[in-house]
C-alpha cells in the first residue's frame, strides 16, 4: 500500500511539474498586425499623436505608460515625434478591457482514501486589447 501511495504521489508530482512548465512556455500576449496592402512605410519619418473620437482612455498613469511605450517603439523604428502640423503619420490608440470570472477548485482525499475537503475560489481575469491606428494625413487613410 505504501508503494502504491508513493507511485501515485510521484505521478501527481510529475503532472504538476509538467503543468507548471507548460504555463511558463505559453506566451502572455497575442500580438497581431496588419497594414494597407502596398503601403510604403519608408516615406514616413515623423508622427504626431492624436486622440480618437469615442475611444476609451484609461487612467492617467496607464495612458502615460502606453504613450511612452508607443514613442519608444516608434523611435526604435526611426520615426521622430513632432507636435507640428507637418507630421507624416497621425497616431492614435484605443483600448478595450473585459473581465471574466474564473473558478479554481481544490480538493483533498477522495474515494480511495475516504472523505476529504474541497474549496473553491473565484478570481477575476482582465483581458485587454490595445489597437494602434496609423493614418496618413495626406490621403486620410489608415496605413
C-alpha positions in Angstrom: 0.0 0.0 0.0 2.8 2.4 0.8 4.4 1.6 -2.5 1.1 2.5 -4.3 0.9 5.8 -2.5 4.4 6.7 -3.4 3.8 5.8 -7.0 0.6 7.9 -7.0 2.4 10.8 -5.4 5.2 10.6 -8.0 2.7 10.6 -10.8 0.9 13.6 -9.4 4.2 15.4 -8.8 5.2 14.8 -12.5 1.8 16.1 -13.7 2.1 19.2 -11.6 5.7 19.8 -12.9 4.6 19.4 -16.5 1.6 21.7 -16.0 3.9 24.4 -14.5 6.3 24.0 -17.4 3.5 24.4 -19.9 2.4 27.6 -18.2 5.8 29.1 -18.4 6.1 28.3 -22.1 2.8 29.9 -23.0 3.2 33.4 -24.3 1.5 36.1 -22.3 0.3 38.2 -25.2 -1.1 37.6 -28.6 0.2 40.2 -31.0 -1.1 40.6 -34.5 -0.5 43.4 -37.1 -1.9 44.3 -40.4 -1.4 47.1 -42.9 -2.8 48.5 -46.0 -1.6 46.4 -49.0 1.1 48.2 -50.8 1.8 50.8 -48.0 5.3 52.2 -48.3 6.5 52.7 -44.8 9.9 54.1 -45.9 8.2 57.5 -46.7 7.2 58.0 -43.1 9.7 59.8 -40.8 7.7 61.9 -38.4 4.5 61.3 -36.4 2.1 63.1 -34.2 -0.2 61.6 -31.6 -3.9 62.4 -32.0 -7.0 61.4 -29.9 -9.5 59.1 -31.5 -13.2 60.2 -31.1 -15.1 57.9 -28.8 -12.1 55.9 -27.8 -11.9 54.8 -24.2 -9.0 56.4 -22.3 -7.5 54.6 -19.3 -6.4 56.4 -16.2 -3.6 58.9 -16.4 -0.9 56.5 -15.3 -1.7 53.8 -17.9 -2.3 56.5 -20.6 1.2 57.9 -19.9 2.7 54.3 -20.0 1.0 53.5 -23.3 2.2 56.7 -24.9 5.7 56.3 -23.6 5.8 52.7 -25.0 4.5 53.9 -28.4 7.1 56.6 -28.5 10.0 54.3 -27.7 8.9 51.6 -30.2 8.4 54.2 -33.0 11.8 55.8 -32.2 13.3 52.3 -32.5 11.9 52.2 -36.0 13.4 55.5 -36.9 10.4 57.7 -36.5 10.5 61.1 -34.8 7.7 62.6 -32.7 6.5 66.1 -33.6 3.8 68.4 -32.4 3.6 70.3 -35.6 1.1 70.0 -38.4 3.6 68.6 -40.9 3.7 65.0 -39.5 4.0 62.2 -42.0 1.8 60.0 -39.8 -1.0 60.6 -37.3 -1.0 58.0 -34.4 -3.9 57.2 -32.2 -4.7 54.3 -29.9 -7.8 52.6 -28.4 -8.2 50.1 -25.7 -10.8 47.6 -24.6 -10.8 45.7 -21.3 -13.1 42.7 -20.5 -13.3 40.9 -17.2 -14.1 37.2 -16.8 -14.8 35.2 -13.7 -12.8 32.1 -13.1 -13.4 29.4 -10.5 -10.5 27.4 -9.1 -11.4 24.3 -7.1 -9.1 22.4 -4.9 -9.8 19.1 -3.2 -8.1 16.5 -0.9 -8.8 12.9 -0.3 -11.3 11.1 -2.4 -12.9 7.7 -2.8 -9.6 5.8 -2.4 -8.5 7.4 0.9 -12.0 8.2 2.1 -13.5 11.6 2.9 -11.8 14.8 2.1 -12.3 18.5 1.9 -12.7 20.8 -1.0 -12.7 24.6 -1.5 -13.3 26.9 -4.5 -12.1 30.4 -5.1 -13.3 32.9 -7.6 -10.9 35.2 -9.3 -11.3 37.9 -12.0 -9.2 37.9 -15.1 -8.8 41.1 -17.0 -8.2 40.7 -20.7 -7.2 43.8 -22.7 -6.8 44.8 -26.3 -4.7 47.7 -27.5 -5.2 49.0 -31.0 -2.7 51.4 -32.5 -4.1 53.3 -35.6 -1.7 55.0 -38.0 -3.2 57.5 -40.5 -1.6 59.1 -43.5 -2.7 62.8 -43.2 -2.3 63.4 -47.0 -4.5 60.6 -48.1 -6.7 60.5 -44.9 -6.4 56.7 -44.9 -5.2 54.1 -42.4 -1.9 52.6 -43.3 
